[in-house]
């Protein structure tokens, strides 16, 4: 069994296992230099002693689809899109045929839908709304979907629920869109009615939930909680842990590490941020033993009575679905002015859990890969290419425990038009415990887009740090607690959003080459001591372990 099924009372045994794993991962003891010539920071030696409760480094060893599984499920082939009318001639609209094949697979209970080599024109978006359906091309270098229309044309204008003339297609939706059918239908109906929706796990108005049981106090890092009534709970069940804030905003303070700085911060006027609360964390139940409920990953935060903690229902998630082995290429158009994107977007995961993308390229898109109220998903071997995009990767609306690994943002093929914006790998909106690992960013930045994201990891990444972050002032702080940047190689020497010891509370910057401040220069949101750590600064690729996520997996 994985640790998600372990009884947390076995702490002593687990501690011994962690000590052994630390030696295995680093190739060294806790006090010696690594034999490869690398160096083991004090922070790592601390972490292996307290992996679930370390004050600066989050435990992300279970991030990703099926707890970070190395292999994705292989579904039997149940449909070939050419049998439903798709034609690889680059001129026939094959979107209806591809969607018919996906529907047939879904109604059959799941399976793989094959797209053979060639270029298939799509004049509509591709929807995956059934569990256990995988859309698989012959490889990103062999199968291409050529998209001719944008989401504004296909669905309609999508305004911001916070007002103004912004287009929500600047941060939502995809021309390949993975979302449960009922949820997608309700979103589209709301957009067409101009009743701009919330986009998360509890519906357009955040009212589609009911209480399963209340939860007793527990500490961050615990794998188990005690509930008032386990009668409606069972192993394998998917639930939301719901934490509301109190009038003193002590939940937001806790997400920021607590202490004088967050206590002195003005929360009440950050109306966009406060609209993101309650914090909703989706998770599967691993075990039910009386009133003791064990989850498949440890608690992301403390559970305190003043936050009215409860396990609740949610909209039905999409699970077990994937996209593999294809390129989605939009018709090449100039990039739109900032926040006015028309919706030439790539692949979006929404209200999705244990879903994935593998060997997928998007080209000439406004926004590349999106995680919107998505959790425990993996994006592996993905690439954003072409004329340049606004958000190459976006992670928002309470997305948690996702893994983006072996990713590439290519240099744009045309100069950026005036009044456009480039972000990079984005995270916002109380999103937590997400990992970006083994990346090459030929442009962009580590875009913490306000909205108090916390406990996210970026590790083993090379970046030409030429992007800028965004985020409204009413969305609150850039960073919550336990952000970690580990083994980051900045090729243009710019510090912004890379070296975060002066910006992020209770966070860590480890193994970063020497950088200097220029262009967009930020100041900390919180006053006083941030309790942030900096180690092996001014070095390049010598920190051991070199990849923080993989090392945590070894634990």
WOHU-V44316 format. One record per residue. N is the residue number from 1. RES is the residue in one small letter. SS is DSSP state (@ for helix, = for strand, . for the rest). PSI is psi as a letter, one per 20 degrees, with the letter a starting at -180 (* if undefined). D_LAST is the distance of its C-alpha to the last C-alpha in Angstrom with 2 decimals. Layout:
((N & RES & SS & PSI & D_LAST) (N & RES & SS & PSI & D_LAST))
This chain:
((1 & x & . & q & 13.37) (2 & x & . & r & 10.48) (3 & x & @ & h & 9.31) (4 & x & @ & h & 12.27) (5 & x & @ & j & 14.53) (6 & x & . & q & 13.32) (7 & x & . & p & 15.84) (8 & x & . & i & 14.80) (9 & x & . & i & 17.17) (10 & x & . & k & 14.76) (11 & x & @ & h & 13.29) (12 & x & @ & g & 14.07) (13 & x & @ & g & 12.35) (14 & x & @ & g & 9.10) (15 & x & @ & h & 9.67) (16 & x & @ & g & 10.31) (17 & x & @ & h & 7.22) (18 & x & @ & g & 5.39) (19 & x & @ & g & 8.49) (20 & x & @ & g & 8.43) (21 & x & @ & h & 5.33) (22 & x & @ & g & 7.21) (23 & x & @ & g & 10.21) (24 & x & @ & g & 9.27) (25 & x & @ & g & 8.53) (26 & x & @ & i & 11.49) (27 & x & . & k & 13.66) (28 & x & . & r & 14.81) (29 & x & . & r & 14.97) (30 & x & . & i & 14.71) (31 & x & . & i & 18.44) (32 & x & . & q & 19.41) (33 & x & . & q & 19.88) (34 & x & . & p & 17.90) (35 & x & . & h & 20.17) (36 & x & . & i & 20.47) (37 & x & . & i & 22.38) (38 & x & . & r & 19.76) (39 & x & = & p & 18.91) (40 & x & . & o & 15.86) (41 & x & . & q & 16.86) (42 & x & @ & h & 17.13) (43 & x & @ & h & 15.36) (44 & x & @ & g & 12.01) (45 & x & @ & h & 12.64) (46 & x & @ & g & 13.57) (47 & x & @ & g & 10.70) (48 & x & @ & i & 8.10) (49 & x & @ & h & 10.89) (50 & x & . & m & 11.53) (51 & x & . & h & 8.98) (52 & x & . & i & 11.30) (53 & x & . & j & 14.51) (54 & x & . & p & 14.52) (55 & x & . & h & 18.09) (56 & x & . & h & 17.76) (57 & x & . & p & 14.39) (58 & x & . & q & 13.51) (59 & x & . & o & 10.30) (60 & x & . & j & 10.81) (61 & x & . & i & 7.77) (62 & x & . & j & 10.40) (63 & x & . & q & 13.28) (64 & x & . & r & 15.77) (65 & x & @ & p & 17.81) (66 & x & @ & l & 16.60) (67 & x & @ & k & 13.18) (68 & x & . & k & 12.88) (69 & x & . & q & 14.23) (70 & x & . & h & 15.19) (71 & x & . & q & 18.68) (72 & x & . & q & 21.14) (73 & x & . & q & 23.49) (74 & x & . & o & 26.67) (75 & x & . & q & 29.65) (76 & x & . & q & 33.00) (77 & x & = & p & 35.63) (78 & x & = & i & 38.16) (79 & x & = & q & 40.10) (80 & x & = & p & 41.26) (81 & x & @ & h & 42.52) (82 & x & @ & h & 45.60) (83 & x & @ & i & 46.75) (84 & x & @ & j & 46.92) (85 & x & . & j & 48.94) (86 & x & . & q & 46.58) (87 & x & . & p & 48.22) (88 & x & . & l & 46.63) (89 & x & . & i & 49.68) (90 & x & . & i & 48.39) (91 & x & . & h & 51.26) (92 & x & . & p & 50.99) (93 & x & = & o & 49.02) (94 & x & . & j & 46.30) (95 & x & @ & g & 44.40) (96 & x & @ & h & 46.32) (97 & x & @ & g & 45.70) (98 & x & @ & g & 41.95) (99 & x & @ & h & 41.77) (100 & x & @ & h & 43.93) (101 & x & @ & g & 41.59) (102 & x & @ & g & 38.57) (103 & x & @ & g & 40.60) (104 & x & @ & g & 41.58) (105 & x & @ & g & 38.00) (106 & x & @ & g & 37.06) (107 & x & @ & h & 40.01) (108 & x & . & i & 39.12) (109 & x & . & j & 35.77) (110 & x & . & r & 33.70) (111 & x & = & r & 33.28) (112 & x & = & p & 33.36) (113 & x & = & o & 36.23) (114 & x & = & p & 37.07) (115 & x & . & o & 38.67) (116 & x & . & r & 40.20) (117 & x & . & q & 40.67) (118 & x & = & a & 43.11) (119 & x & = & p & 43.76) (120 & x & = & o & 44.21) (121 & x & = & p & 45.87) (122 & x & = & p & 44.73) (123 & x & . & j & 47.04) (124 & x & . & r & 44.88) (125 & x & . & q & 41.24) (126 & x & = & p & 38.94) (127 & x & = & p & 37.50) (128 & x & = & o & 34.67) (129 & x & . & j & 34.98) (130 & x & . & q & 34.16) (131 & x & . & q & 30.92) (132 & x & . & k & 29.55) (133 & x & = & p & 31.88) (134 & x & = & p & 30.71) (135 & x & = & o & 33.11) (136 & x & = & p & 32.73) (137 & x & . & a & 34.80) (138 & x & . & j & 35.32) (139 & x & . & q & 33.12) (140 & x & . & i & 33.29) (141 & x & . & j & 35.82) (142 & x & . & h & 37.99) (143 & x & = & p & 38.14) (144 & x & = & p & 39.34) (145 & x & = & p & 40.24) (146 & x & = & o & 42.92) (147 & x & = & p & 43.15) (148 & x & . & i & 46.56) (149 & x & . & r & 46.34) (150 & x & . & r & 44.31) (151 & x & @ & h & 43.16) (152 & x & @ & g & 46.12) (153 & x & @ & h & 48.45) (154 & x & @ & h & 46.60) (155 & x & . & g & 45.85) (156 & x & . & r & 47.66) (157 & x & . & p & 47.38) (158 & x & . & o & 44.29) (159 & x & = & r & 44.84) (160 & x & . & p & 42.54) (161 & x & . & i & 42.50) (162 & x & . & j & 42.84) (163 & x & . & a & 46.16) (164 & x & . & a & 47.54) (165 & x & . & j & 48.07) (166 & x & . & q & 44.48) (167 & x & = & p & 43.34) (168 & x & @ & i & 40.22) (169 & x & @ & i & 39.79) (170 & x & @ & i & 38.49) (171 & x & . & j & 35.19) (172 & x & . & q & 35.37) (173 & x & . & q & 35.94) (174 & x & . & q & 35.73) (175 & x & . & i & 38.09) (176 & x & = & o & 35.39) (177 & x & = & o & 34.41) (178 & x & = & o & 31.87) (179 & x & = & q & 32.69) (180 & x & . & q & 33.84) (181 & x & @ & g & 37.56) (182 & x & @ & h & 38.83) (183 & x & @ & g & 36.84) (184 & x & @ & g & 38.05) (185 & x & @ & g & 41.59) (186 & x & @ & h & 41.60) (187 & x & @ & g & 40.31) (188 & x & @ & g & 42.94) (189 & x & @ & g & 45.66) (190 & x & @ & g & 44.85) (191 & x & @ & g & 44.86) (192 & x & @ & h & 48.19) (193 & x & . & i & 49.57) (194 & x & . & k & 48.44) (195 & x & . & m & 46.64) (196 & x & . & p & 43.59) (197 & x & . & q & 40.61) (198 & x & . & q & 37.31) (199 & x & . & j & 34.84) (200 & x & . & b & 32.02) (201 & x & . & i & 30.96) (202 & x & . & k & 34.04) (203 & x & . & r & 36.88) (204 & x & . & h & 39.35) (205 & x & . & j & 40.41) (206 & x & . & k & 37.14) (207 & x & . & j & 39.03) (208 & x & . & m & 37.91) (209 & x & . & q & 35.78) (210 & x & . & q & 36.41) (211 & x & = & p & 34.68) (212 & x & = & g & 32.92) (213 & x & = & q & 32.30) (214 & x & = & r & 31.75) (215 & x & = & p & 28.59) (216 & x & . & r & 28.47) (217 & x & . & q & 26.85) (218 & x & = & r & 23.06) (219 & x & . & q & 20.65) (220 & x & . & p & 18.33) (221 & x & . & i & 14.76) (222 & x & . & q & 16.25) (223 & x & . & i & 15.51) (224 & x & = & q & 19.11) (225 & x & = & r & 22.60) (226 & x & = & p & 26.03) (227 & x & = & r & 28.74) (228 & x & . & h & 32.51) (229 & x & . & o & 33.10) (230 & x & . & j & 30.76) (231 & x & . & h & 33.74) (232 & x & . & j & 32.94) (233 & x & . & q & 29.19) (234 & x & . & q & 27.60) (235 & x & . & q & 24.30) (236 & x & . & i & 23.64) (237 & x & . & q & 25.84) (238 & x & = & p & 25.24) (239 & x & = & r & 26.21) (240 & x & = & p & 26.46) (241 & x & = & p & 25.50) (242 & x & = & p & 28.45) (243 & x & = & o & 28.79) (244 & x & . & q & 32.24) (245 & x & . & r & 33.18) (246 & x & . & r & 35.89) (247 & x & . & h & 38.97) (248 & x & . & j & 37.39) (249 & x & . & k & 34.50) (250 & x & @ & h & 31.98) (251 & x & @ & g & 29.40) (252 & x & @ & h & 29.78) (253 & x & @ & g & 29.68) (254 & x & @ & g & 26.39) (255 & x & @ & h & 24.92) (256 & x & . & j & 26.21) (257 & x & . & i & 24.65) (258 & x & . & r & 27.84) (259 & x & . & a & 30.33) (260 & x & @ & h & 33.73) (261 & x & @ & g & 33.09) (262 & x & @ & h & 32.09) (263 & x & @ & h & 34.66) (264 & x & @ & i & 37.36) (265 & x & . & q & 36.52) (266 & x & . & o & 39.05) (267 & x & . & h & 37.35) (268 & x & . & h & 40.45) (269 & x & . & j & 41.86) (270 & x & . & m & 38.66) (271 & x & @ & h & 39.92) (272 & x & @ & g & 37.78) (273 & x & @ & g & 34.59) (274 & x & @ & h & 35.84) (275 & x & @ & i & 36.69) (276 & x & @ & h & 33.00) (277 & x & . & q & 32.42) (278 & x & . & q & 31.57) (279 & x & = & p & 27.90) (280 & x & = & o & 26.95) (281 & x & = & o & 23.38) (282 & x & = & p & 23.28) (283 & x & = & q & 20.82) (284 & x & = & q & 21.04) (285 & x & = & p & 21.44) (286 & x & = & h & 19.28) (287 & x & = & q & 21.41) (288 & x & = & o & 24.71) (289 & x & = & n & 25.72) (290 & x & . & c & 28.95) (291 & x & . & j & 28.50) (292 & x & = & p & 24.75) (293 & x & = & p & 22.94) (294 & x & = & p & 19.21) (295 & x & = & r & 17.88) (296 & x & . & i & 15.39) (297 & x & . & r & 13.62) (298 & x & . & q & 14.05) (299 & x & . & p & 17.38) (300 & x & . & h & 17.95) (301 & x & . & r & 20.73) (302 & x & . & q & 22.55) (303 & x & = & o & 24.96) (304 & x & . & q & 28.31) (305 & x & @ & h & 31.70) (306 & x & @ & i & 33.49) (307 & x & @ & j & 31.60) (308 & x & . & l & 32.93) (309 & x & . & p & 29.57) (310 & x & = & q & 29.96) (311 & x & = & p & 28.57) (312 & x & = & r & 30.96) (313 & x & . & a & 32.05) (314 & x & . & r & 32.00) (315 & x & . & q & 33.58) (316 & x & . & p & 32.54) (317 & x & . & r & 29.54) (318 & x & = & p & 29.39) (319 & x & = & q & 26.56) (320 & x & . & j & 25.71) (321 & x & . & q & 27.93) (322 & x & = & r & 27.51) (323 & x & = & p & 29.46) (324 & x & = & q & 29.14) (325 & x & = & l & 31.08) (326 & x & = & r & 33.79) (327 & x & = & p & 35.29) (328 & x & = & o & 36.80) (329 & x & = & o & 39.58) (330 & x & = & q & 41.72) (331 & x & . & p & 45.30) (332 & x & . & o & 45.41) (333 & x & . & q & 46.78) (334 & x & . & q & 46.69) (335 & x & . & p & 43.80) (336 & x & . & q & 45.08) (337 & x & . & q & 45.61) (338 & x & . & p & 42.74) (339 & x & . & j & 41.92) (340 & x & . & k & 44.65) (341 & x & . & q & 42.61) (342 & x & . & i & 44.33) (343 & x & . & k & 41.21) (344 & x & . & m & 40.78) (345 & x & = & q & 37.11) (346 & x & = & d & 34.51) (347 & x & = & p & 31.91) (348 & x & = & p & 31.15) (349 & x & = & p & 28.75) (350 & x & = & p & 30.12) (351 & x & . & l & 29.20) (352 & x & = & q & 26.83) (353 & x & = & p & 23.57) (354 & x & . & l & 21.44) (355 & x & . & r & 23.81) (356 & x & = & r & 23.53) (357 & x & = & q & 25.47) (358 & x & = & p & 25.06) (359 & x & = & l & 27.43) (360 & x & = & p & 29.65) (361 & x & = & p & 31.95) (362 & x & = & q & 34.12) (363 & x & = & p & 37.20) (364 & x & . & k & 39.88) (365 & x & . & q & 38.19) (366 & x & . & g & 38.60) (367 & x & = & p & 34.98) (368 & x & = & e & 32.36) (369 & x & = & p & 29.35) (370 & x & = & p & 29.21) (371 & x & = & o & 26.83) (372 & x & = & o & 29.14) (373 & x & . & l & 27.86) (374 & x & . & q & 25.28) (375 & x & = & q & 21.77) (376 & x & . & k & 18.78) (377 & x & . & q & 20.58) (378 & x & = & p & 19.67) (379 & x & = & o & 22.12) (380 & x & = & p & 21.49) (381 & x & = & l & 24.01) (382 & x & = & q & 26.38) (383 & x & = & p & 29.21) (384 & x & = & p & 31.85) (385 & x & = & r & 35.09) (386 & x & . & b & 38.80) (387 & x & . & i & 41.06) (388 & x & . & q & 38.50) (389 & x & . & r & 36.95) (390 & x & . & f & 36.67) (391 & x & = & n & 33.03) (392 & x & = & g & 31.28) (393 & x & = & p & 28.27) (394 & x & = & q & 28.65) (395 & x & = & o & 26.28) (396 & x & = & a & 28.23) (397 & x & . & l & 29.70) (398 & x & . & l & 26.60) (399 & x & . & p & 24.11) (400 & x & = & q & 20.49) (401 & x & . & k & 17.00) (402 & x & . & q & 18.40) (403 & x & = & p & 17.12) (404 & x & = & o & 19.70) (405 & x & = & q & 18.76) (406 & x & = & l & 21.10) (407 & x & = & q & 23.88) (408 & x & = & p & 27.21) (409 & x & = & o & 30.01) (410 & x & . & q & 33.04) (411 & x & . & p & 35.92) (412 & x & . & q & 38.64) (413 & x & . & i & 41.58) (414 & x & . & q & 44.28) (415 & x & . & q & 44.79) (416 & x & . & p & 43.65) (417 & x & . & q & 46.67) (418 & x & . & q & 47.86) (419 & x & . & j & 46.34) (420 & x & . & r & 43.11) (421 & x & . & q & 39.62) (422 & x & . & p & 36.35) (423 & x & . & e & 33.05) (424 & x & = & d & 29.94) (425 & x & = & o & 26.55) (426 & x & = & q & 27.60) (427 & x & = & p & 25.94) (428 & x & . & a & 28.08) (429 & x & . & l & 29.24) (430 & x & . & j & 26.55) (431 & x & . & q & 23.93) (432 & x & = & q & 20.38) (433 & x & . & k & 16.67) (434 & x & . & q & 17.80) (435 & x & = & p & 16.38) (436 & x & = & p & 18.63) (437 & x & = & q & 17.06) (438 & x & = & m & 18.97) (439 & x & = & q & 22.38) (440 & x & = & o & 25.89) (441 & x & = & n & 28.23) (442 & x & . & i & 31.71) (443 & x & . & r & 32.92) (444 & x & . & a & 31.79) (445 & x & = & r & 29.62) (446 & x & = & n & 26.66) (447 & x & = & n & 28.85) (448 & x & = & o & 27.87) (449 & x & . & k & 30.97) (450 & x & . & a & 31.43) (451 & x & . & j & 31.00) (452 & x & . & l & 28.27) (453 & x & . & q & 25.07) (454 & x & = & q & 22.10) (455 & x & . & l & 18.33) (456 & x & . & q & 18.28) (457 & x & = & p & 16.54) (458 & x & = & p & 18.42) (459 & x & = & p & 16.76) (460 & x & = & l & 18.20) (461 & x & = & p & 21.62) (462 & x & = & p & 25.14) (463 & x & = & p & 27.77) (464 & x & . & n & 31.53) (465 & x & . & m & 31.60) (466 & x & . & j & 34.96) (467 & x & . & r & 34.37) (468 & x & . & q & 35.05) (469 & x & . & r & 33.46) (470 & x & . & b & 35.54) (471 & x & . & p & 35.68) (472 & x & . & q & 38.54) (473 & x & @ & h & 39.04) (474 & x & @ & i & 39.23) (475 & x & @ & i & 35.64) (476 & x & . & b & 34.44) (477 & x & . & q & 31.80) (478 & x & . & h & 30.01) (479 & x & . & p & 26.70) (480 & x & . & a & 25.16) (481 & x & . & r & 22.41) (482 & x & . & k & 18.89) (483 & x & . & p & 19.71) (484 & x & = & p & 17.74) (485 & x & = & o & 19.27) (486 & x & = & o & 17.17) (487 & x & = & m & 18.90) (488 & x & = & p & 22.01) (489 & x & = & o & 25.13) (490 & x & = & o & 28.34) (491 & x & . & h & 31.19) (492 & x & . & j & 34.07) (493 & x & . & j & 33.07) (494 & x & = & p & 33.26) (495 & x & . & h & 31.22) (496 & x & . & p & 31.67) (497 & x & . & j & 28.51) (498 & x & . & g & 26.37) (499 & x & . & o & 26.69) (500 & x & . & j & 26.14) (501 & x & . & h & 26.12) (502 & x & . & j & 29.73) (503 & x & . & g & 29.28) (504 & x & . & p & 26.13) (505 & x & . & q & 25.62) (506 & x & . & l & 22.52) (507 & x & . & r & 20.89) (508 & x & = & p & 19.64) (509 & x & = & o & 21.08) (510 & x & = & p & 19.33) (511 & x & = & l & 20.64) (512 & x & = & p & 23.80) (513 & x & . & r & 27.06) (514 & x & . & p & 30.22) (515 & x & . & r & 31.67) (516 & x & = & q & 34.75) (517 & x & . & p & 35.92) (518 & x & . & r & 38.38) (519 & x & . & c & 39.41) (520 & x & . & o & 37.77) (521 & x & . & p & 36.95) (522 & x & . & q & 35.31) (523 & x & . & q & 35.60) (524 & x & . & q & 33.16) (525 & x & . & h & 33.80) (526 & x & . & q & 33.20) (527 & x & . & r & 35.26) (528 & x & . & a & 34.32) (529 & x & . & p & 31.13) (530 & x & . & i & 28.30) (531 & x & . & k & 25.66) (532 & x & . & q & 24.05) (533 & x & = & q & 22.39) (534 & x & = & p & 23.20) (535 & x & = & q & 21.72) (536 & x & = & k & 22.57) (537 & x & = & q & 25.33) (538 & x & . & j & 27.85) (539 & x & . & r & 25.51) (540 & x & . & o & 24.70) (541 & x & . & k & 21.51) (542 & x & . & i & 20.73) (543 & x & = & p & 17.65) (544 & x & . & p & 14.56) (545 & x & . & q & 12.08) (546 & x & . & h & 14.73) (547 & x & . & o & 12.93) (548 & x & @ & h & 10.95) (549 & x & @ & g & 10.08) (550 & x & @ & h & 8.97) (551 & x & @ & h & 6.77) (552 & x & @ & h & 5.16) (553 & x & @ & h & 5.33) (554 & x & @ & h & 3.79) (555 & x & . & * & 0.00))
